[in-house]
Amino acid sequence: MDSIIITINRECGSGGGEIARLLGKQLGFKVYGRAMLECIAEQFDMSMENIERVKAKKSNWWGEFCSFYKQFGAVGYEVGSRVEVTPKRIYYAEAALLRELAEKESCIIVGRAGFHIFHDYPNAIHLFIRASRDSRIARIARKQNLSLEDAAAVVDSVDESRNTFVNTVAGISRYDARNYDHVFNVTGMAPDKVVSFLSDNVRFMLAHK
């Protein structure tokens, strides 16, 4: 069988990253998420923080295209070359790396607009993990030792930047349920219980693909 790709998008503070790691362990799949940006950051000779800042920017696609065409015409560009780094260029670099990984092994992709990159991949399952805003704020406050007010600001900022990136590179909202096979509200659920439920559903879906 060809490799299986599970993409997981999540709301900030929902525990989606932890769920992805536990699900990967249970299924025997490698999990690729934010750490993958280290490779992208090296390609662009930028820090992880600057890469994240660029991804959160809104871009003008026509201006970006004109700038790209003036510098490189129709022949393309080298990822490591000294050009303006934009959200779409980061997306293209991530997409190329993820597709290369998908050819070699089954894996779980956390974020990275994975649901869009693999929207036509026959053995892909797309999941969205959400939870109530109060529970997400409380979780971020505990994890980062923040006040509830500061944690709320983090939640809103991260969610906004993630949606801006997806909207910029794909022209859609990551909150649109049509992007996913399943949307799970995990409010009040222990991560191991969520993973047990997800793994059963993943196996069922794979058996019926």
C-alpha positions as CSV (number, residue, x, y, z in Angstrom):
1,M,0.0,0.0,0.0
2,D,1.1,3.6,-0.7
3,S,2.1,5.7,2.3
4,I,-0.7,7.1,4.4
5,I,-0.8,10.8,5.3
6,I,-2.7,12.1,8.2
7,T,-2.9,15.9,8.4
8,I,-4.0,17.6,11.7
9,N,-4.9,21.2,11.9
10,R,-5.8,22.5,15.3
11,E,-6.9,25.5,17.3
12,C,-4.2,27.0,19.6
13,G,-4.4,25.5,23.0
14,S,-6.6,22.5,21.9
15,G,-3.9,20.0,22.6
16,G,-3.7,19.1,18.9
17,G,0.1,18.8,18.9
18,E,0.1,16.4,21.9
19,I,-2.7,14.4,20.3
20,A,-0.7,14.2,17.1
21,R,2.4,12.9,18.9
22,L,0.4,10.3,20.8
23,L,-1.5,9.2,17.7
24,G,1.8,8.8,15.8
25,K,3.2,6.7,18.6
26,Q,0.1,4.4,18.6
27,L,0.1,4.1,14.8
28,G,3.8,3.9,14.4
29,F,3.9,7.0,12.2
30,K,6.5,9.8,12.3
31,V,5.1,13.2,13.2
32,Y,6.2,16.4,11.4
33,G,5.3,19.8,12.7
34,R,6.9,23.0,13.7
35,A,10.3,21.4,14.0
36,M,10.3,20.8,10.3
37,L,10.6,24.6,9.9
38,E,14.2,24.3,11.0
39,C,15.0,22.8,7.7
40,I,13.0,25.5,5.9
41,A,14.7,28.2,7.9
42,E,18.1,26.9,6.9
43,Q,17.1,26.9,3.2
44,F,16.1,30.6,3.5
45,D,19.0,31.4,5.9
46,M,16.5,32.8,8.4
47,S,15.7,32.3,12.1
48,M,12.7,30.3,13.0
49,E,11.2,33.4,14.6
50,N,11.5,35.3,11.3
51,I,10.0,32.5,9.3
52,E,7.0,32.5,11.6
53,R,6.7,36.3,11.3
54,V,6.7,36.0,7.5
55,K,4.1,33.3,7.5
56,A,1.8,35.5,9.6
57,K,1.9,38.3,7.0
58,K,-0.8,39.0,4.5
59,S,0.5,39.2,1.0
60,N,-0.5,40.8,-2.2
61,W,-0.4,38.0,-4.7
62,W,-0.1,40.2,-7.8
63,G,2.8,42.2,-6.3
64,E,4.5,39.0,-5.3
65,F,4.1,37.5,-8.7
66,C,5.5,40.7,-10.4
67,S,8.5,40.7,-8.1
68,F,9.1,37.0,-8.6
69,Y,8.8,37.3,-12.4
70,K,11.1,40.3,-12.7
71,Q,13.8,38.5,-10.8
72,F,13.5,35.0,-12.2
73,G,11.3,35.1,-15.3
74,A,9.7,31.8,-16.1
75,V,12.7,29.6,-15.0
76,G,12.0,29.5,-11.3
77,Y,14.3,30.2,-8.4
78,E,16.6,28.5,-5.9
79,V,15.1,28.2,-2.5
80,G,18.3,29.4,-0.8
81,S,18.9,32.4,-3.1
82,R,18.8,35.9,-1.7
83,V,15.2,37.0,-2.6
84,E,12.3,38.4,-0.7
85,V,10.9,35.7,1.5
86,T,7.1,35.6,1.4
87,P,4.5,33.3,2.9
88,K,3.9,31.6,-0.5
89,R,7.6,30.9,-1.0
90,I,7.8,29.3,2.5
91,Y,4.6,27.3,1.6
92,Y,6.2,26.0,-1.6
93,A,9.3,25.0,0.2
94,E,7.3,23.2,2.9
95,A,5.0,21.5,0.3
96,A,8.0,20.2,-1.6
97,L,9.6,18.8,1.5
98,L,6.4,17.2,2.7
99,R,5.6,15.6,-0.6
100,E,9.1,14.2,-0.7
101,L,8.6,12.7,2.8
102,A,5.1,11.3,1.8
103,E,6.7,9.3,-1.0
104,K,9.0,7.5,1.5
105,E,6.8,6.8,4.5
106,S,3.5,7.2,6.3
107,C,3.4,10.1,8.6
108,I,1.3,12.7,10.5
109,I,1.6,16.3,9.5
110,V,0.7,19.0,12.1
111,G,-0.3,22.3,10.6
112,R,1.8,23.4,7.6
113,A,-1.5,23.7,5.5
114,G,-1.1,20.0,5.1
115,F,-4.8,19.5,4.3
116,H,-4.3,21.7,1.2
117,I,-1.0,20.2,0.1
118,F,-2.5,16.7,0.1
119,H,-6.1,17.6,-0.8
120,D,-6.0,15.2,-3.8
121,Y,-3.8,12.5,-2.2
122,P,-5.7,9.2,-2.3
123,N,-4.4,7.9,1.1
124,A,-4.7,11.2,3.0
125,I,-7.0,11.7,6.1
126,H,-7.6,15.3,7.2
127,L,-8.5,16.1,10.8
128,F,-9.2,19.3,12.6
129,I,-8.9,19.5,16.4
130,R,-10.8,22.2,18.2
131,A,-11.9,23.0,21.8
132,S,-13.8,25.7,23.7
133,R,-12.0,29.0,23.9
134,D,-12.0,29.0,27.7
135,S,-10.4,25.6,27.9
136,R,-7.8,26.6,25.3
137,I,-6.9,29.8,27.2
138,A,-6.6,27.8,30.5
139,R,-4.3,25.3,28.9
140,I,-2.0,27.9,27.4
141,A,-2.0,29.7,30.8
142,R,-0.8,26.5,32.5
143,K,1.7,25.6,29.9
144,Q,3.3,29.0,29.5
145,N,2.8,30.2,33.1
146,L,0.7,33.2,31.9
147,S,-2.3,35.1,33.3
148,L,-5.6,34.3,31.6
149,E,-5.6,37.7,29.9
150,D,-2.1,37.1,28.4
151,A,-3.0,33.5,27.5
152,A,-6.1,34.8,25.7
153,A,-3.9,37.2,23.7
154,V,-1.6,34.3,22.7
155,V,-4.6,32.1,21.6
156,D,-6.1,34.8,19.5
157,S,-2.8,35.9,17.9
158,V,-1.7,32.3,17.0
159,D,-5.1,31.4,15.6
160,E,-5.2,34.5,13.5
161,S,-1.7,34.1,12.1
162,R,-2.4,30.4,11.2
163,N,-5.6,31.3,9.4
164,T,-3.8,34.2,7.7
165,F,-1.2,31.9,6.4
166,V,-3.7,29.3,5.1
167,N,-5.8,32.1,3.5
168,T,-2.7,33.6,1.8
169,V,-1.4,30.4,0.3
170,A,-4.6,28.5,-0.4
171,G,-7.3,31.2,-0.6
172,I,-9.5,29.4,1.9
173,S,-10.2,29.5,5.6
174,R,-8.7,26.7,7.7
175,Y,-12.0,26.8,9.8
176,D,-14.0,25.6,6.8
177,A,-15.1,22.1,7.8
178,R,-15.1,21.1,4.1
179,N,-11.3,20.9,4.3
180,Y,-11.5,17.9,6.6
181,D,-12.7,14.4,6.8
182,H,-13.5,14.9,10.5
183,V,-13.7,17.9,12.9
184,F,-13.3,16.9,16.6
185,N,-14.3,19.0,19.6
186,V,-12.0,17.6,22.4
187,T,-13.2,20.0,25.2
188,G,-12.9,18.1,28.5
189,M,-11.4,15.0,26.9
190,A,-8.1,13.4,28.1
191,P,-5.6,13.2,25.2
192,D,-5.2,9.4,25.5
193,K,-9.0,9.0,25.2
194,V,-9.0,11.2,22.1
195,V,-6.2,9.2,20.6
196,S,-7.9,5.9,21.2
197,F,-11.0,7.3,19.5
198,L,-9.0,8.8,16.6
199,S,-6.9,5.7,15.9
200,D,-10.1,3.5,15.7
201,N,-11.6,6.0,13.2
202,V,-8.4,6.2,11.2
203,R,-8.2,2.5,10.9
204,F,-11.9,2.3,9.9
205,M,-11.4,5.0,7.2
206,L,-8.3,3.4,5.8
207,A,-10.2,0.1,5.5
208,H,-12.9,1.7,3.5
209,K,-10.8,3.8,1.2
